[in-house]
Amino acid sequence: MDKLLFLYNLHAGKGMLRGKLAPILDELARDWDVTIHPTRGPGDAAETARSRAGEFKRIVCSGGDGTLHEVVTGLMALPPQARPEVGYIPAGTTNDFAKNLSLPGSLIGDAAVSAAGVPRPVDIGAFNEKHFIYIAAFGAFTDVAYNTPQQAKSMLGHLAYVLEGATRLGSIQPYPMEVTHDAGVLRDSFCYGMVSNTVSVGGFKGTPARPVALDDGLFEVALVRQPQNPLQLQGILKALASMDSDEGGLVTCFRTSRLTLTAREAIDWTLDGEFGGSCRSVEIVNHRRAITIVYGK
């Protein structure tokens, strides 16, 4: 049997893994020689994935998107040929990236996919010296998607974001910057921006005008100018859901393999939903097909 490392975070998703480890391990052990490793704190998943990658053909991680982010970060420190396949059993509260993988949606079903699903390459983003799997974002509404209750998102869709975001219109700050990408240069002020490789952000699954391919070497980029009222905000959110520029000129969307953003002041960024640092200048590069992740069939 090939060897598999099962790396899990018991504290993710309000502890939803507790009581489910035995059936998960039963699924994994059908086809693999399994070694288990509970994470021991921030950074442990990344270090374990990096240091033990050579022992295993596949690393399956269970936790939130942050756990997956750490595993991928650890593997990106290795040469491409030294990176094992990655399986993901989402057990967090948002699980954005899992929505790209055609997973069944139950812990046991997702474990079965991690054991016997289809390995496919995916792109990974480099953000200065860091990495991200599915999104790097800055600006006004970076945390709205994560602070809006899931029940509200399920019932109200993008209107939930309008209601949450409308409370912040008076405090939105635009950032003058220069953005260089594959097709040219933009010089303008933007209050929000995201560089993504996903169909879901903050638990809200959009309907992109053009299909998102996780392995095409391109990011989907959206840059937002400052809205003045809730109606404009609603138009912005519709444009972000479709990842298409709006008619009012407040949202600019494009695809690119790399971009640099240089602002007049340092801006806070999030990477895969976690704080990614405060930077005045960033270079973002798409590493095409850098990691192999297991999909559902």
C-alpha positions in Angstrom: 0.0 0.0 0.0 1.1 3.6 -0.7 1.5 5.8 2.4 -0.8 8.6 3.3 -0.4 11.3 6.0 -3.7 12.4 7.6 -3.2 15.8 9.1 -6.2 17.3 11.0 -7.2 20.2 13.1 -9.6 19.2 15.8 -10.4 22.8 16.7 -11.7 23.8 13.2 -15.4 24.4 12.6 -16.3 24.4 16.3 -14.8 21.0 16.7 -17.0 19.2 14.1 -14.3 16.5 13.6 -14.7 15.2 17.2 -16.4 11.9 17.1 -15.9 11.5 13.4 -12.2 10.5 13.3 -12.8 6.7 13.4 -15.1 6.5 10.3 -12.9 9.0 8.5 -9.8 6.8 9.2 -11.8 3.7 8.1 -12.4 5.3 4.7 -8.8 6.4 4.2 -7.4 3.0 5.3 -9.3 1.1 2.6 -6.6 2.0 0.1 -3.8 3.5 2.1 -1.3 2.9 4.8 -2.3 5.8 7.0 -0.2 7.9 9.5 -2.1 10.4 11.6 -0.9 13.8 12.8 -3.1 16.3 14.8 -2.0 19.8 14.4 -0.4 21.4 17.4 -0.9 25.1 16.7 -0.4 27.8 14.1 2.3 26.8 11.5 2.4 23.2 12.5 0.5 21.9 9.4 2.9 23.8 7.1 6.0 22.6 8.8 4.8 19.0 9.0 3.8 19.0 5.4 7.2 20.4 4.4 9.3 18.2 6.5 7.5 14.9 6.0 6.4 15.2 2.4 9.1 12.8 1.2 7.5 10.0 3.3 4.1 10.0 1.6 2.4 9.8 -1.8 -0.6 11.8 -0.5 -1.3 14.2 2.4 -4.9 14.5 3.4 -5.8 17.5 5.6 -9.0 18.1 7.5 -9.9 21.4 9.0 -10.8 24.8 7.6 -9.4 26.6 4.5 -6.6 27.8 6.9 -5.4 24.2 7.4 -5.4 23.6 3.7 -3.6 26.9 3.2 -0.9 25.9 5.6 -0.3 22.5 4.0 0.0 24.1 0.5 2.3 26.7 2.0 4.6 24.0 3.4 4.6 22.1 0.1 5.4 25.2 -2.0 8.7 25.4 -0.1 9.7 22.1 -1.9 10.7 21.5 -5.5 7.7 20.6 -7.7 8.7 17.0 -8.0 8.9 16.6 -4.2 5.3 17.7 -3.6 2.8 14.8 -2.8 -0.8 14.9 -3.8 -3.2 16.7 -1.5 -6.7 15.6 -0.3 -9.0 17.9 1.6 -11.8 17.0 4.0 -13.3 20.4 4.8 -14.3 20.9 8.5 -14.3 24.6 8.9 -17.0 27.2 9.0 -16.7 28.7 5.4 -14.8 26.1 3.3 -14.6 28.3 0.2 -12.1 26.3 -1.7 -13.9 23.0 -1.2 -16.7 24.4 -3.4 -14.4 24.0 -6.4 -13.7 20.3 -5.8 -17.1 18.6 -6.4 -17.0 17.1 -3.0 -20.1 15.3 -1.5 -20.3 17.6 1.4 -20.2 15.1 4.3 -17.1 14.3 6.3 -17.3 10.6 5.5 -18.1 11.2 1.8 -15.2 13.8 1.5 -12.9 11.3 3.2 -13.8 8.7 0.5 -13.0 11.2 -2.2 -9.7 12.1 -0.5 -8.8 8.4 -0.6 -10.0 7.5 -4.1 -10.9 10.7 -6.0 -9.3 12.2 -9.1 -5.9 14.0 -8.6 -5.8 17.1 -10.7 -3.3 20.0 -10.9 -4.3 23.5 -9.6 -2.7 26.9 -9.7 -1.2 28.5 -6.6 -0.6 32.2 -6.1 2.6 33.7 -4.9 2.1 37.0 -2.9 5.6 38.5 -2.4 7.2 35.8 -0.3 3.9 34.1 0.7 1.4 31.9 -1.1 -2.3 31.6 -1.4 -4.7 29.0 -2.8 -7.8 30.8 -3.9 -7.9 34.5 -2.9 -5.8 37.5 -2.0 -7.9 40.6 -1.2 -7.6 44.1 0.2 -9.8 46.9 1.2 -13.3 47.9 2.4 -15.2 44.7 2.4 -12.4 42.2 2.9 -14.0 40.9 6.1 -17.7 41.3 5.3 -17.9 37.9 3.7 -16.6 36.3 6.8 -18.6 38.3 9.3 -22.0 38.0 7.6 -23.8 35.0 9.2 -24.1 32.0 7.0 -27.8 31.8 7.6 -28.3 35.3 6.2 -26.2 34.4 3.2 -28.2 31.3 2.6 -31.6 33.1 2.9 -30.7 36.4 1.2 -27.9 35.7 -1.2 -26.0 38.8 -2.3 -28.5 41.0 -0.5 -27.0 39.9 2.8 -23.7 41.5 1.7 -25.6 44.7 0.6 -27.1 45.0 4.1 -23.8 44.4 5.9 -21.8 46.5 3.5 -24.2 49.4 3.6 -23.5 50.0 7.2 -19.9 50.8 6.2 -20.4 53.2 3.3 -19.4 56.2 5.4 -16.0 54.7 6.4 -14.9 53.4 3.0 -11.4 54.5 2.1 -10.1 54.5 -1.5 -6.5 53.8 -2.1 -4.6 55.5 -5.0 -2.5 52.9 -6.7 -0.9 51.7 -9.9 -1.8 48.2 -11.1 0.3 46.5 -13.7 -1.0 43.3 -15.3 -0.6 41.3 -18.5 -2.7 43.7 -20.6 -1.4 47.0 -19.4 -1.4 49.5 -16.5 -4.3 51.0 -14.4 -3.8 54.2 -12.3 -6.8 54.9 -10.1 -8.2 54.8 -6.6 -9.7 51.5 -5.5 -11.5 50.7 -2.2 -11.5 47.0 -2.7 -9.7 44.4 -4.8 -9.4 40.7 -5.1 -7.2 38.3 -7.0 -8.8 35.0 -7.0 -8.9 31.4 -8.4 -12.3 30.2 -7.0 -16.1 30.2 -7.5 -16.8 31.0 -3.9 -15.7 33.8 -1.5 -16.8 34.0 2.1 -19.4 31.2 1.7 -21.2 32.9 -1.2 -20.9 31.0 -4.5 -21.0 33.3 -7.4 -22.0 32.7 -11.1 -19.0 33.8 -13.1 -19.7 35.1 -16.6 -16.8 33.0 -17.8 -16.0 29.6 -16.2 -13.2 29.6 -13.6 -10.5 27.0 -14.4 -8.2 26.2 -11.5 -5.4 25.2 -13.7 -5.3 27.7 -16.6 -2.4 29.9 -15.2 -4.7 32.9 -14.8 -6.2 34.8 -11.9 -9.6 36.4 -11.9 -9.1 40.0 -10.8 -11.7 42.5 -9.6 -10.9 46.1 -8.6 -13.7 48.3 -7.1 -14.0 52.1 -7.0 -15.7 53.9 -4.2 -19.6 53.5 -4.1 -21.6 56.5 -2.9 -24.9 54.8 -2.0 -26.5 51.4 -1.3 -27.8 51.1 -4.9 -24.2 51.4 -6.3 -23.1 48.9 -3.7 -25.7 46.4 -4.9 -24.5 46.8 -8.5 -20.9 46.2 -7.3 -21.9 43.0 -5.6 -23.7 41.8 -8.7 -20.6 42.5 -10.7 -18.4 40.6 -8.2 -20.7 37.6 -8.3 -20.3 37.4 -12.1 -16.7 38.6 -12.1 -17.6 41.0 -14.9 -17.0 44.7 -15.2 -20.2 46.7 -14.4 -21.8 49.3 -16.7 -21.4 52.1 -14.1 -17.6 51.9 -14.3 -17.2 51.1 -10.6 -15.9 47.6 -11.1 -13.0 46.6 -13.4 -12.5 42.8 -14.0 -9.9 41.1 -16.0 -7.7 37.9 -16.1 -4.0 37.9 -15.8 -1.1 35.6 -15.0 0.7 38.2 -12.8 0.2 41.7 -11.5 1.9 44.3 -9.3 0.1 46.8 -7.1 1.8 49.8 -5.8 0.0 52.2 -3.4 0.9 55.4 -1.7 0.5 53.8 1.7 0.6 50.3 3.2 -2.7 48.4 2.8 -3.9 45.4 4.8 -4.4 42.2 2.8 -6.0 38.8 3.5 -4.8 35.6 2.0 -7.3 32.7 1.9 -9.4 34.5 4.5 -6.5 35.1 7.0 -4.5 38.2 7.6 -1.7 38.4 5.0 0.2 41.5 6.1 0.3 45.2 5.5 2.1 46.1 2.2 2.6 49.2 0.1 3.8 47.2 -2.9 2.9 43.6 -3.8 3.8 41.3 -6.7 1.4 38.5 -7.3 2.3 35.6 -9.6 0.4 32.6 -10.8 2.3 29.3 -10.4 0.5 27.2 -12.9 -0.4 23.6 -11.9 1.9 23.8 -8.9 0.0 21.5 -6.5 -2.1 18.4 -7.3 -5.4 18.2 -5.3 -7.9 15.4 -5.2 -11.3 16.1 -6.7 -14.6 14.3 -6.7 -15.5 12.5 -9.9 
